């Protein structure tokens, strides 16, 4: 387990969520998720969703892939 910013993990990933509400046209929640399962790599994964349930499902799947080392 990492204890601070100076620690060097064996493997690290990142998942960014950008969330906004549309003002015109079809108002509603918009979410873009951009992830990288291995910060040493250059392969980004990106998805756009429009519901909290879709977001949670994607985050769970992403975390499972990371934990299983499938990235």
SVG drawing of the C-alpha trace seen along z (x, -y; Angstrom):
<svg xmlns="http://www.w3.org/2000/svg" viewBox="-34 -26 44 37">
<polyline fill="none" stroke="black" stroke-width="0.4" points="0.0,0.0 1.3,-3.4 1.9,-5.8 2.8,-9.0 3.8,-10.9 7.4,-9.7 6.5,-6.0 6.9,-4.2 4.1,-1.7 4.7,1.5 2.0,0.3 -0.2,-2.7 -3.2,-3.7 -5.5,-6.8 -9.2,-7.3 -10.5,-10.8 -14.2,-11.8 -15.3,-15.0 -19.0,-15.8 -21.2,-18.6 -24.8,-19.5 -25.9,-20.5 -27.6,-23.9 -29.1,-23.7 -30.8,-21.1 -31.1,-17.9 -30.4,-19.0 -29.0,-16.4 -26.0,-14.9 -22.9,-14.2 -19.9,-12.2 -16.6,-11.5 -14.3,-9.0 -10.7,-8.7 -8.5,-6.1 -5.0,-4.6 -4.5,-1.2 -0.8,-1.6 0.8,-5.1 4.0,-3.8 2.1,-3.1 0.4,-5.3 -2.9,-3.5 -5.9,-5.6 -9.4,-4.3 -12.2,-6.8 -16.0,-6.5 -18.9,-9.0 -22.0,-8.1 -25.2,-9.9 -26.2,-8.3 -24.8,-7.7 -25.5,-3.9 -23.5,-3.7 -20.7,-5.6 -20.6,-3.3 -20.6,-0.2 -17.7,-1.6 -15.7,-2.5 -16.3,0.9 -15.2,2.7 -12.1,0.4 -11.1,1.1 -11.6,4.9 -9.4,4.8 -6.7,2.8 -6.9,5.2 -6.6,8.3 -3.6,6.8 -5.5,6.9 -4.2,3.5"/>
</svg>
